Amino acid sequence: MFNVNPLLLLDFYKTTHHEQYPKGITKIVSYYTPRMSKICGDDKLTMFGLQSFIKEYLIKAFNENFFDVKKEKVIGEYRRILDTTLGKGVVDYEKIEKLHDLGYLPIEIKAVDEGERIPVKVPMIEISNTHEDFAWLVNTLETLLCCTLWHTQISANVGYKYRQIVNKYYEISVDDDVPRNRAMGDFSMRGSESCESAVKSSAGFCLSFVNTATVPAIIYLERYYNCDAENEPVAFGAVSTEHSVMSSNFAADGDEITMVKRLLTEIYPETGFSMVSDSYDYMNMIENILPACKQEILNHGGYIGIRGDSGDPVEISTQSVFKLWKSFGGRLNSKGFKVLDSHLKIIYGDGITPQRATRIFEILIENGFSCDNVFLASGSYSMQCTEQNGEPLPHTRDTYGIAVKATYCEINGSPVPIYKEPKTDTENFKKSGRGMYVVYRDESGEFKCKDGFNSKTVQEFSGDNLLVAVFRDGKMLKEQSLQEIRGRLHGGKF
């Protein structure tokens, strides 16, 4: 959809609101806010994705598909779609002509820094118009902003949650010099709603880990977050087999051992690789085939990752470590936990959840094994939902009640606080603030917010308003790098 007029990347009803606003309205201020959380014990959302949204849509798409296109063509397309679907005379096209004549996007966006963990009910982003003729434009952008950011941010939350699990159990059992950001990976691309969704989701996950199977996530991060995969650890992939490889070789050879030895000695003699191992009999691979290849494994120039892809992830992962220890041994690390021979690692990415990851690590530790004997990955299930009370809870925009709501306007030059407070909203999460917001940190360092300001009094706030201008009138004002964001999210310990 990148070659579409961005003013058509919205819900139909947004095209009609210009005429519905009060006469004399010259300014609207709206806030992107996670208003609640359906996930028990998780009431914060990771701020991420705004910079890419601005560069991709508010700058690139608006310039290439709106301002740089002849006005007659822009209006012609707008009329063709909306006259056909809503009826002639319903939509005012003069506002679109005026915007095209203006030649830039008269919008200002203020936001908290990316990589911050923001509590529900605290605004992340403020949007307002900078030209009095274009107040209607502010909430016109809501649809595009919400559908671009929510999944990106929730996937950043998923990665962060797994990272906290890794940090906890690695602190107990893993050498301090083993990178925590290599402990897990993202295997979710094929299960995402679209390529675009997969890329942005993986980018969010990569705020906490550097392993992903989603190749274009690296391009996305380089393009929008000022990083360079050739000169810094943006993200990494892995050499791996798949079932078609293993089963076709089995069909040709009549056994599995021939392919295992070929991988070790001919195809990747000096390169670490992952091998899916359950095409037929996973435990036979662990108990018989790998021990039969012991010399080839120990002479190998890298590691072989034994990847299960079916069965109970907890049992498969932990039992594999125990069995391989008996066959290959290993060493004790500085914390007194067993680590398999460096040529071997267990990999599991099917059906991993935070609960299962936690249990895998606990069982390893209970049996005296270091948690870095296994490499776990999040598939599309974990990216798309969480388990709560034994049931799957899908991740949607409503998981955190994300919305863009107007709370302030100016009519004929006068400040007017606006709000919503539905009586039928029994949980009270749709109730909005009134007037403009400031966001600040309290004495404990927690994010807080206060409403009730207007465009003058908000400038007089005595503390630091953490909603800082990042975009104005078609130009970026502040850019943040991937390195900065990762450092911010993990307290400098990425």
C-alpha positions as CSV (number, residue, x, y, z in Angstrom):
1,M,0.0,0.0,0.0
2,F,3.0,2.3,-0.1
3,N,2.0,3.8,-3.4
4,V,-1.4,5.0,-2.1
5,N,-2.3,8.5,-1.2
6,P,-1.8,8.3,2.6
7,L,-5.0,10.3,3.2
8,L,-6.8,7.2,1.9
9,L,-5.1,4.9,4.4
10,L,-7.8,5.3,6.9
11,D,-11.4,4.4,8.0
12,F,-14.1,5.8,5.8
13,Y,-15.6,7.9,8.6
14,K,-12.4,9.9,9.0
15,T,-12.9,11.5,5.6
16,T,-16.1,13.2,6.8
17,H,-15.1,14.7,10.1
18,H,-13.9,18.0,8.8
19,E,-17.4,19.2,8.3
20,Q,-18.6,17.9,11.7
21,Y,-16.2,19.8,13.9
22,P,-17.4,23.0,15.5
23,K,-17.2,26.1,13.3
24,G,-14.2,28.2,14.1
25,I,-12.1,25.3,15.3
26,T,-8.4,26.1,14.7
27,K,-6.5,23.5,16.8
28,I,-6.9,19.9,18.0
29,V,-4.5,18.1,20.4
30,S,-4.8,14.3,20.6
31,Y,-2.9,11.7,22.6
32,Y,-1.9,8.1,21.7
33,T,-2.4,6.2,25.0
34,P,-2.5,2.6,26.2
35,R,-5.6,3.0,28.4
36,M,-5.6,-0.4,30.1
37,S,-4.0,-3.9,30.2
38,K,-5.8,-7.2,29.9
39,I,-2.5,-9.0,30.8
40,C,-2.3,-9.7,34.5
41,G,0.8,-8.2,36.1
42,D,1.8,-6.3,33.0
43,D,0.6,-2.7,33.0
44,K,3.3,-1.2,30.9
45,L,3.8,-0.9,27.1
46,T,7.1,-0.4,25.4
47,M,7.3,2.8,23.3
48,F,8.7,1.8,19.9
49,G,7.9,2.3,16.2
50,L,7.0,6.0,16.1
51,Q,10.3,7.1,14.3
52,S,9.7,4.5,11.6
53,F,6.1,5.6,11.2
54,I,7.1,9.2,10.8
55,K,9.8,8.4,8.2
56,E,7.8,5.9,6.3
57,Y,4.4,7.6,6.2
58,L,4.4,11.2,7.3
59,I,7.5,12.0,5.3
60,K,8.1,9.4,2.5
61,A,4.5,8.5,1.7
62,F,3.1,12.0,2.0
63,N,5.8,13.5,-0.1
64,E,5.9,10.8,-2.8
65,N,2.2,10.0,-3.0
66,F,0.6,13.3,-2.1
67,F,2.6,16.5,-2.3
68,D,4.8,15.4,-5.2
69,V,1.8,14.3,-7.2
70,K,-0.1,16.7,-9.3
71,K,-3.1,18.1,-7.5
72,E,-5.5,17.1,-10.2
73,K,-4.4,13.5,-9.9
74,V,-4.6,13.5,-6.1
75,I,-8.1,15.0,-6.1
76,G,-9.2,12.8,-9.0
77,E,-8.3,9.6,-7.1
78,Y,-9.9,10.9,-3.9
79,R,-13.1,11.7,-5.8
80,R,-13.2,8.4,-7.6
81,I,-13.0,6.4,-4.4
82,L,-15.2,8.5,-2.1
83,D,-17.9,9.7,-4.6
84,T,-18.3,6.1,-5.6
85,T,-18.6,4.7,-2.1
86,L,-20.1,7.4,0.0
87,G,-22.0,9.4,-2.6
88,K,-21.3,12.6,-4.5
89,G,-21.3,15.7,-2.4
90,V,-20.7,14.0,0.9
91,V,-17.0,14.7,1.3
92,D,-15.5,18.2,1.2
93,Y,-12.5,18.1,-1.2
94,E,-11.5,21.7,-0.7
95,K,-9.6,20.7,2.5
96,I,-7.5,18.3,0.5
97,E,-6.8,20.9,-2.2
98,K,-5.7,23.4,0.5
99,L,-3.4,20.9,2.1
100,H,-1.8,20.1,-1.3
101,D,-1.4,23.8,-2.0
102,L,0.3,24.3,1.4
103,G,3.0,21.8,0.3
104,Y,3.9,20.3,3.7
105,L,2.2,18.3,6.5
106,P,1.2,20.9,9.2
107,I,1.5,18.5,12.1
108,E,3.6,18.4,15.2
109,I,4.3,15.2,17.1
110,K,5.7,15.1,20.6
111,A,6.5,11.8,22.3
112,V,8.3,10.1,25.1
113,D,11.6,8.5,24.2
114,E,11.5,5.2,22.3
115,G,12.6,2.3,24.5
116,E,10.8,3.6,27.6
117,R,8.2,1.4,29.3
118,I,5.1,3.5,29.7
119,P,2.4,2.7,32.3
120,V,-1.2,2.4,31.0
121,K,-3.2,5.7,31.2
122,V,0.0,7.7,30.5
123,P,0.1,9.2,27.0
124,M,3.0,8.2,24.8
125,I,2.4,10.5,21.8
126,E,0.9,13.9,21.4
127,I,-0.4,15.0,18.0
128,S,-1.5,18.6,17.1
129,N,-1.8,20.8,14.0
130,T,0.5,23.7,13.4
131,H,-1.7,25.6,10.9
132,E,-5.2,26.8,12.0
133,D,-6.8,25.6,8.8
134,F,-5.9,21.9,9.4
135,A,-7.3,20.9,12.8
136,W,-9.2,18.1,11.0
137,L,-5.9,16.5,10.0
138,V,-4.9,15.5,13.5
139,N,-7.4,12.6,14.1
140,T,-7.4,11.8,10.4
141,L,-4.0,10.2,11.2
142,E,-5.3,8.0,14.0
143,T,-6.1,4.9,12.0
144,L,-2.8,4.8,10.2
145,L,-0.9,5.5,13.4
146,C,-2.7,2.8,15.5
147,C,-2.5,0.0,13.0
148,T,1.2,0.7,12.4
149,L,2.3,0.8,16.0
150,W,0.2,-1.5,18.2
151,H,1.7,-4.8,17.0
152,T,5.2,-3.4,16.9
153,Q,4.9,-2.3,20.5
154,I,3.3,-5.5,21.8
155,S,6.1,-7.5,20.1
156,A,8.6,-5.3,21.9
157,N,6.8,-6.1,25.1
158,V,7.0,-9.9,24.2
159,G,10.8,-9.6,23.7
160,Y,11.2,-7.6,26.9
161,K,9.2,-10.2,28.9
162,Y,11.4,-13.0,27.6
163,R,14.5,-11.0,28.3
164,Q,13.5,-10.6,32.0
165,I,13.1,-14.4,32.2
166,V,16.5,-14.9,30.6
167,N,18.1,-12.3,32.9
168,K,16.7,-14.0,36.0
169,Y,17.7,-17.5,35.2
170,Y,21.0,-16.7,33.5
171,E,22.0,-14.7,36.6
172,I,21.7,-18.0,38.6
173,S,23.3,-20.5,36.3
174,V,25.1,-18.9,33.3
175,D,28.6,-17.4,33.2
176,D,28.4,-13.6,33.3
177,D,30.3,-13.2,30.0
178,V,27.7,-15.2,28.0
179,P,25.6,-12.6,26.1
180,R,22.0,-12.5,27.4
181,N,20.9,-10.9,24.1
182,R,21.7,-14.2,22.3
183,A,19.6,-16.4,24.5
184,M,16.4,-16.3,22.4
185,G,15.3,-15.6,18.9
186,D,12.2,-14.7,16.8
187,F,10.8,-17.5,14.5
188,S,7.5,-15.9,13.9
189,M,7.6,-14.5,10.3
190,R,5.6,-17.1,8.5
191,G,2.8,-16.9,11.1
192,S,2.4,-13.1,10.9
193,E,-0.6,-11.4,9.3
194,S,1.6,-9.9,6.5
195,C,5.2,-9.3,5.6
196,E,4.9,-5.7,6.9
197,S,3.5,-6.9,10.2
198,A,6.2,-9.6,10.5
199,V,9.0,-7.1,9.9
200,K,7.8,-4.5,12.4
201,S,7.0,-7.2,15.0
202,S,10.5,-8.7,14.7
203,A,12.1,-5.3,15.0
204,G,10.2,-4.8,18.2
205,F,11.5,-8.2,19.5
206,C,15.0,-7.3,18.5
207,L,15.1,-4.5,21.1
208,S,15.8,-7.3,23.5
209,F,17.6,-10.0,21.5
210,V,19.8,-10.0,18.4
211,N,18.5,-13.3,16.9
212,T,15.8,-13.4,14.3
213,A,14.7,-15.5,11.3
214,T,13.1,-12.4,9.8
215,V,15.7,-11.1,7.3
216,P,14.0,-7.8,6.4
217,A,13.8,-6.8,10.1
218,I,17.5,-5.9,9.8
219,I,16.8,-3.7,6.7
220,Y,13.9,-2.0,8.6
221,L,16.1,-1.2,11.6
222,E,18.9,0.1,9.5
223,R,16.5,2.3,7.4
224,Y,14.6,3.8,10.3
225,Y,16.8,3.5,13.4
226,N,20.3,4.7,12.4
227,C,22.2,1.5,12.7
228,D,24.4,-0.5,10.4
229,A,24.5,-4.3,10.4
230,E,28.1,-4.3,9.0
231,N,29.4,-2.4,11.9
232,E,27.3,-3.2,14.9
233,P,25.1,-6.1,16.2
234,V,21.8,-5.2,14.7
235,A,20.5,-8.8,14.4
236,F,21.7,-12.1,13.2
237,G,20.3,-15.1,11.5
238,A,21.3,-18.8,11.6
239,V,22.2,-21.6,9.2
240,S,19.6,-24.2,9.5
241,T,18.1,-27.2,7.8
242,E,14.3,-27.7,7.4
243,H,12.1,-30.8,7.1
244,S,12.2,-30.9,3.2
245,V,16.0,-31.1,3.4
246,M,16.1,-33.8,6.0
247,S,13.3,-35.9,4.5
248,S,14.6,-35.7,0.9
249,N,18.0,-36.8,2.1
250,F,16.4,-39.7,4.0
251,A,14.6,-40.7,0.9
252,A,17.8,-40.6,-1.1
253,D,20.1,-42.3,1.5
254,G,17.7,-44.6,3.3
255,D,18.9,-43.3,6.7
256,E,19.5,-40.1,8.7
257,I,23.1,-40.6,9.8
258,T,24.5,-40.0,6.3
259,M,23.0,-36.5,6.2
260,V,24.2,-35.7,9.7
261,K,27.8,-36.6,8.8
262,R,27.6,-34.8,5.5
263,L,26.5,-31.6,7.2
264,L,29.4,-31.9,9.7
265,T,32.2,-32.8,7.3
266,E,31.2,-31.6,3.8
267,I,28.6,-28.8,3.9
268,Y,29.5,-26.9,7.1
269,P,32.8,-28.3,8.4
270,E,33.7,-24.9,10.0
271,T,30.3,-23.3,10.5
272,G,27.8,-23.7,13.3
273,F,24.4,-24.8,12.1
274,S,21.0,-25.9,13.4
275,M,19.5,-29.2,12.3
276,V,15.8,-30.0,12.6
277,S,15.8,-33.5,14.1
278,D,12.3,-34.8,14.5
279,S,11.3,-35.6,11.0
280,Y,11.0,-39.2,12.1
281,D,12.3,-40.2,15.6
282,Y,13.8,-37.3,17.6
283,M,14.9,-39.5,20.5
284,N,16.6,-41.9,18.2
285,M,18.5,-38.9,16.9
286,I,19.5,-37.9,20.4
287,E,20.2,-41.4,21.8
288,N,21.7,-43.2,18.8
289,I,22.5,-41.2,15.7
290,L,24.4,-38.3,17.4
291,P,26.5,-40.6,19.6
292,A,27.4,-42.6,16.4
293,C,28.6,-39.3,15.0
294,K,30.6,-38.3,18.1
295,Q,34.0,-38.0,16.5
296,E,32.6,-35.9,13.6
297,I,30.9,-33.7,16.1
298,L,33.9,-33.2,18.3
299,N,36.1,-32.5,15.3
300,H,33.6,-30.0,13.9
301,G,34.7,-26.4,13.6
302,G,31.5,-25.0,15.0
303,Y,28.4,-26.2,16.8
304,I,25.5,-28.4,15.8
305,G,22.1,-27.2,17.2
306,I,19.7,-30.0,17.6
307,R,16.2,-28.6,17.0
308,G,13.1,-30.3,18.1
309,D,9.9,-29.2,16.4
310,S,7.1,-31.3,18.0
311,G,6.1,-32.8,21.3
312,D,6.2,-31.2,24.7
313,P,8.8,-28.4,24.5
314,V,9.6,-28.6,28.2
315,E,10.2,-32.4,28.2
316,I,12.0,-32.5,24.8
317,S,14.4,-29.6,25.6
318,T,15.4,-30.7,29.1
319,Q,15.6,-34.4,28.4
320,S,17.8,-33.7,25.4
321,V,20.3,-31.9,27.5
322,F,20.4,-34.6,30.1
323,K,20.9,-37.4,27.5
324,L,23.5,-35.5,25.5
325,W,25.5,-34.9,28.7
326,K,25.7,-38.6,29.2
327,S,26.9,-39.2,25.7
328,F,29.2,-36.2,25.2
329,G,29.9,-34.7,28.7
330,G,31.0,-31.1,29.0
331,R,32.3,-28.8,31.8
332,L,31.3,-27.0,34.9
333,N,31.0,-23.2,34.5
334,S,32.1,-20.5,37.0
335,K,28.7,-20.9,38.9
336,G,29.0,-24.6,39.2
337,F,26.5,-25.6,36.6
338,K,27.0,-28.2,33.8
339,V,27.5,-26.9,30.3
340,L,27.4,-29.3,27.3
341,D,30.4,-29.7,25.1
342,S,30.7,-26.6,23.0
343,H,29.9,-28.4,19.8
344,L,26.3,-29.1,21.0
345,K,23.3,-27.0,21.8
346,I,19.6,-27.8,22.1
347,I,17.2,-25.5,20.1
348,Y,13.5,-25.3,20.5
349,G,11.1,-22.7,18.9
350,D,7.8,-24.5,18.5
351,G,5.2,-23.6,21.1
352,I,7.5,-21.8,23.4
353,T,5.7,-19.5,25.8
354,P,7.0,-17.5,28.8
355,Q,5.6,-20.1,31.1
356,R,7.3,-22.9,29.2
357,A,10.6,-21.0,28.9
358,T,10.5,-20.4,32.7
359,R,9.8,-24.1,33.4
360,I,12.6,-25.3,31.0
361,F,15.1,-23.0,32.8
362,E,13.9,-24.1,36.3
363,I,14.2,-27.8,35.4
364,L,17.7,-27.3,34.0
365,I,18.8,-25.5,37.2
366,E,17.1,-28.0,39.5
367,N,19.2,-30.7,37.8
368,G,22.5,-28.8,37.9
369,F,22.6,-27.6,34.3
370,S,23.2,-24.1,33.0
371,C,20.4,-22.5,31.1
372,D,22.5,-21.6,28.1
373,N,22.5,-25.3,27.1
374,V,19.2,-24.5,25.3
375,F,18.4,-21.8,22.8
376,L,14.7,-20.9,22.7
377,A,12.7,-18.9,20.2
378,S,9.3,-17.2,20.0
379,G,7.1,-18.3,17.2
380,S,3.9,-16.7,16.0
381,Y,1.9,-18.1,18.9
382,S,3.9,-16.1,21.5
383,M,4.0,-13.0,19.3
384,Q,0.3,-13.1,18.8
385,C,-1.0,-14.1,22.2
386,T,-0.2,-14.8,25.8
387,E,-1.4,-17.5,28.1
388,Q,-3.4,-16.4,31.1
389,N,-5.1,-18.7,33.6
390,G,-4.3,-21.6,31.2
391,E,-6.1,-19.9,28.3
392,P,-4.7,-18.1,25.2
393,L,-5.3,-14.3,25.3
394,P,-4.9,-12.9,21.7
395,H,-2.8,-9.8,21.2
396,T,-4.8,-7.1,19.6
397,R,-5.0,-3.3,19.7
398,D,-7.4,-3.8,22.6
399,T,-5.0,-5.8,24.7
400,Y,-3.7,-2.4,26.0
401,G,-6.8,-0.4,24.9
402,I,-4.6,1.7,22.6
403,A,-6.4,4.7,21.1
404,V,-5.8,8.3,19.9
405,K,-8.2,10.6,21.6
406,A,-8.7,14.4,21.3
407,T,-8.7,16.1,24.7
408,Y,-8.1,19.8,23.8
409,C,-9.1,22.2,21.0
410,E,-9.2,25.9,20.3
411,I,-12.3,27.6,18.9
412,N,-12.1,31.1,17.6
413,G,-8.8,31.5,19.5
414,S,-10.2,30.3,22.8
415,P,-8.9,27.2,24.7
416,V,-11.5,24.5,25.1
417,P,-10.8,21.3,27.0
418,I,-12.7,18.3,25.6
419,Y,-13.3,14.9,27.0
420,K,-15.3,11.6,26.9
421,E,-16.8,9.8,29.9
422,P,-19.2,7.1,28.9
423,K,-21.6,6.0,31.7
424,T,-21.8,2.6,30.2
425,D,-18.0,2.2,30.4
426,T,-18.2,0.4,33.7
427,E,-14.5,-0.4,33.8
428,N,-13.8,3.3,33.3
429,F,-10.9,2.7,30.9
430,K,-12.4,4.8,28.1
431,K,-12.7,7.9,30.2
432,S,-10.3,10.5,28.8
433,G,-8.4,13.3,30.3
434,R,-9.4,17.0,29.8
435,G,-7.1,19.5,28.2
436,M,-3.5,19.1,27.3
437,Y,-1.1,16.7,29.1
438,V,2.3,16.8,30.6
439,V,4.2,13.6,31.2
440,Y,6.9,13.5,33.9
441,R,8.7,11.2,36.3
442,D,7.8,11.2,40.0
443,E,10.3,11.0,42.8
444,S,10.7,7.2,42.3
445,G,11.3,7.6,38.6
446,E,7.9,6.3,37.5
447,F,6.1,7.9,34.5
448,K,3.1,10.0,35.6
449,C,0.9,12.4,33.7
450,K,-1.3,15.4,34.5
451,D,-4.0,16.9,32.3
452,G,-5.9,20.2,32.5
453,F,-3.4,22.4,30.6
454,N,-3.9,24.6,27.6
455,S,-1.4,25.6,24.9
456,K,-0.2,28.4,27.1
457,T,-0.1,26.9,30.6
458,V,1.5,23.7,29.4
459,Q,4.6,25.8,28.5
460,E,4.6,27.0,32.2
461,F,4.8,23.6,33.7
462,S,7.5,23.7,36.4
463,G,8.9,20.2,35.7
464,D,10.3,18.5,32.6
465,N,7.6,17.6,30.2
466,L,8.8,14.3,28.7
467,L,6.6,14.7,25.6
468,V,9.3,16.2,23.4
469,A,8.9,17.4,19.8
470,V,10.2,14.8,17.3
471,F,8.4,15.9,14.1
472,R,7.0,19.2,12.8
473,D,5.8,20.5,9.4
474,G,7.1,17.5,7.4
475,K,10.5,17.3,9.1
476,M,12.1,15.1,11.8
477,L,13.3,17.1,14.7
478,K,14.8,14.3,16.8
479,E,16.1,10.9,15.9
480,Q,17.0,8.0,18.1
481,S,19.3,5.1,17.2
482,L,18.7,1.4,17.8
483,Q,21.7,1.4,20.2
484,E,20.2,4.2,22.3
485,I,16.8,2.6,22.4
486,R,18.2,-0.8,23.4
487,G,20.3,0.8,26.1
488,R,17.3,2.8,27.4
489,L,15.0,-0.3,27.5
490,H,17.6,-2.4,29.4
491,G,19.1,0.2,31.7
492,G,22.4,0.2,29.7
493,K,22.8,-3.6,29.9
494,F,21.6,-4.8,26.5
